[in-house]
Amino acid sequence: MYRGTNWALRPGRAEDVEPIAELRAEAMREDLVRLGRYDEHRVRQRLRDGFSPEHTSVIEVDGALAGCVTVRPYEDGEGLWLEHFYLAPSTRGRGLGTAVLRGLLDRADAEGVPVRLVVLQGSAARRLYEREGFGLESEDPVDVLMVRTPRRPAAAR
């Protein structure tokens, strides 16, 4: 469990878009610079263009923005896309990402659906996803597509 202060998920709201765009820019900067893909405007605009409050949860620690995650149904309805999973640097390394991800995966397992995500090549986040059962589906020089097949529901373990 998260070894910090109290955290909670709350539903996303339209007014969250700008704080989350800033969080995305901060969270992705190092990896995008390393890959030669960082653009001050584009990193924020991509979030704005795809922001979906109805599928987004805001992660709060002691009532303050600490991160976000978006979970959307696949277009064909046969699984979930996990995207825009960002944590503020001050919250990393203490189990918050693991706690949030496990909760989301427990729900997917209960529904019996796979979960897919894309992570940047060389991102430290890939280790978290691999620990939680995601495997490589495909990759290119920038992106790694990962998938996790459903596990038995937690009650059946």
C-alpha positions as CSV (number, residue, x, y, z in Angstrom):
1,M,0.0,0.0,0.0
2,Y,1.0,3.6,-0.4
3,R,3.5,4.5,2.2
4,G,2.6,8.2,2.4
5,T,-0.4,10.2,3.4
6,N,-4.0,9.5,2.6
7,W,-4.9,9.2,-1.0
8,A,-8.2,8.9,-2.9
9,L,-9.6,8.7,-6.4
10,R,-12.3,11.2,-7.4
11,P,-14.1,11.5,-10.7
12,G,-12.5,13.8,-13.3
13,R,-14.1,17.1,-14.1
14,A,-13.8,19.4,-17.2
15,E,-11.9,22.0,-15.1
16,D,-9.1,19.3,-14.4
17,V,-7.8,19.5,-17.9
18,E,-5.2,22.3,-17.4
19,P,-3.8,21.0,-14.1
20,I,-3.5,17.5,-15.7
21,A,-1.9,18.9,-18.9
22,E,0.7,20.5,-16.7
23,L,1.2,17.3,-14.7
24,R,1.6,15.4,-18.0
25,A,4.3,17.8,-19.2
26,E,6.2,17.4,-16.0
27,A,5.8,13.6,-15.7
28,M,6.8,12.9,-19.3
29,R,9.5,15.5,-19.9
30,E,12.5,13.3,-19.0
31,D,11.4,10.4,-21.2
32,L,10.3,12.6,-24.1
33,V,13.6,14.6,-24.0
34,R,15.6,11.3,-24.0
35,L,13.6,10.1,-27.0
36,G,14.1,13.5,-28.8
37,R,10.3,14.0,-28.8
38,Y,9.7,16.8,-26.2
39,D,7.7,19.8,-27.4
40,E,6.4,22.2,-24.8
41,H,3.1,22.9,-26.6
42,R,2.5,19.4,-28.0
43,V,2.9,17.5,-24.7
44,R,0.1,19.6,-23.2
45,Q,-2.1,19.8,-26.3
46,R,-2.2,16.0,-26.8
47,L,-3.8,15.7,-23.3
48,R,-6.2,18.5,-24.0
49,D,-7.3,17.0,-27.3
50,G,-8.0,13.6,-25.8
51,F,-9.2,14.6,-22.3
52,S,-12.2,12.6,-21.2
53,P,-13.5,13.6,-17.8
54,E,-16.0,10.8,-17.8
55,H,-13.2,8.2,-18.0
56,T,-10.7,10.0,-15.9
57,S,-10.0,9.7,-12.2
58,V,-8.0,12.3,-10.3
59,I,-5.6,10.9,-7.7
60,E,-5.5,13.1,-4.6
61,V,-3.1,12.9,-1.7
62,D,-4.4,14.8,1.4
63,G,-6.9,16.5,-0.9
64,A,-4.3,17.8,-3.4
65,L,-3.8,16.8,-7.0
66,A,-1.2,14.0,-7.0
67,G,-1.9,12.3,-10.3
68,C,-4.5,11.0,-12.7
69,V,-5.5,7.9,-14.7
70,T,-7.9,7.4,-17.6
71,V,-9.6,4.1,-18.3
72,R,-11.7,3.8,-21.4
73,P,-13.4,0.9,-23.0
74,Y,-11.9,-0.4,-26.3
75,E,-13.7,0.8,-29.3
76,D,-15.0,-2.8,-29.8
77,G,-16.0,-3.0,-26.1
78,E,-13.8,-6.0,-25.5
79,G,-11.5,-4.6,-22.9
80,L,-10.0,-1.5,-21.4
81,W,-7.4,1.1,-22.4
82,L,-5.4,2.5,-19.5
83,E,-3.9,5.9,-20.4
84,H,-2.9,9.2,-19.0
85,F,-1.5,7.6,-15.8
86,Y,0.7,10.3,-14.3
87,L,1.9,10.9,-10.8
88,A,3.5,14.0,-9.5
89,P,7.2,13.5,-8.9
90,S,6.9,14.1,-5.2
91,T,4.6,11.0,-4.8
92,R,6.7,8.5,-6.8
93,G,8.6,5.6,-5.3
94,R,6.3,5.1,-2.4
95,G,3.7,2.6,-3.8
96,L,1.0,5.0,-4.9
97,G,1.2,4.0,-8.5
98,T,1.1,0.3,-7.5
99,A,-1.9,0.9,-5.2
100,V,-3.9,2.8,-7.9
101,L,-3.0,0.3,-10.7
102,R,-3.9,-2.7,-8.6
103,G,-7.3,-1.3,-7.8
104,L,-8.0,-0.7,-11.5
105,L,-6.8,-4.2,-12.4
106,D,-8.9,-5.8,-9.8
107,R,-12.0,-4.2,-11.4
108,A,-10.9,-5.4,-14.9
109,D,-10.3,-8.9,-13.5
110,A,-13.8,-8.8,-11.9
111,E,-15.2,-7.9,-15.4
112,G,-13.0,-10.6,-17.0
113,V,-11.5,-8.1,-19.6
114,P,-8.0,-7.5,-20.8
115,V,-6.3,-4.1,-20.3
116,R,-3.9,-2.4,-22.8
117,L,-1.7,0.5,-22.5
118,V,1.2,2.3,-24.2
119,V,4.4,3.2,-22.4
120,L,7.3,5.1,-23.8
121,Q,10.5,3.1,-24.6
122,G,12.8,3.2,-21.7
123,S,10.3,4.6,-19.2
124,A,10.6,3.4,-15.6
125,A,6.8,2.9,-15.6
126,R,7.3,-0.2,-17.7
127,R,8.7,-2.1,-14.7
128,L,5.5,-1.3,-12.7
129,Y,3.4,-2.6,-15.5
130,E,5.5,-5.8,-15.9
131,R,5.3,-6.5,-12.2
132,E,1.5,-6.2,-12.4
133,G,1.3,-8.8,-15.2
134,F,1.5,-6.7,-18.4
135,G,3.4,-8.3,-21.3
136,L,4.7,-6.9,-24.6
137,E,2.2,-6.9,-27.5
138,S,4.2,-4.7,-30.0
139,E,6.7,-1.9,-30.0
140,D,8.3,0.7,-32.2
141,P,11.2,3.0,-31.5
142,V,9.1,5.3,-29.3
143,D,6.1,3.3,-28.0
144,V,5.6,-0.1,-26.3
145,L,2.1,-1.5,-26.5
146,M,1.4,-3.8,-23.5
147,V,-1.5,-6.0,-22.6
148,R,-2.6,-7.8,-19.4
149,T,-5.1,-10.6,-19.7
150,P,-7.7,-10.9,-17.0
151,R,-6.9,-12.8,-13.8
152,R,-9.3,-14.7,-11.7
153,P,-11.4,-12.2,-9.6
154,A,-9.8,-11.4,-6.2
155,A,-12.5,-13.4,-4.3
156,A,-11.5,-16.5,-6.3
157,R,-7.8,-16.3,-5.6
